[in-house]
Amino acid sequence: MLVRHADRERDGAGCAAIYAPYVGDSGASFEDVAPSAQELAARIAATSARYPWLAPPPEPREPQRS
């Protein structure tokens, strides 16, 4: 599996969308309210100052056919 360093602007919303169901619908998180995309972006920036925050590479796009 390929991974890359997460980017706060590019990955904040995606990470928030993935994490939200674990906060609201399961006991897998200690948080009561799912963080917003802006909050996750801030967490990515803060964590990345010292540790890597990893994300998958973008999905390859299929060429559009005319």
HUQUIMO-V892033 format. One record per residue. RES is the residue in one letter. D_CENTER is the distance of its C-alpha to the mean C-alpha in whole Angstrom. Layout:
res=RES d_center=D_CENTER
res=RES d_center=D_CENTER
//
This chain:
res=M d_center=17
res=L d_center=15
res=V d_center=12
res=R d_center=12
res=H d_center=11
res=A d_center=8
res=D d_center=9
res=R d_center=8
res=E d_center=10
res=R d_center=9
res=D d_center=5
res=G d_center=5
res=A d_center=6
res=G d_center=5
res=C d_center=2
res=A d_center=6
res=A d_center=7
res=I d_center=7
res=Y d_center=8
res=A d_center=10
res=P d_center=13
res=Y d_center=13
res=V d_center=14
res=G d_center=16
res=D d_center=18
res=S d_center=18
res=G d_center=19
res=A d_center=16
res=S d_center=15
res=F d_center=17
res=E d_center=16
res=D d_center=18
res=V d_center=16
res=A d_center=12
res=P d_center=11
res=S d_center=11
res=A d_center=8
res=Q d_center=11
res=E d_center=11
res=L d_center=7
res=A d_center=8
res=A d_center=11
res=R d_center=10
res=I d_center=8
res=A d_center=12
res=A d_center=14
res=T d_center=12
res=S d_center=13
res=A d_center=16
res=R d_center=17
res=Y d_center=15
res=P d_center=13
res=W d_center=9
res=L d_center=9
res=A d_center=7
res=P d_center=9
res=P d_center=12
res=P d_center=12
res=E d_center=14
res=P d_center=18
res=R d_center=20
res=E d_center=23
res=P d_center=26
res=Q d_center=27
res=R d_center=31
res=S d_center=33
//
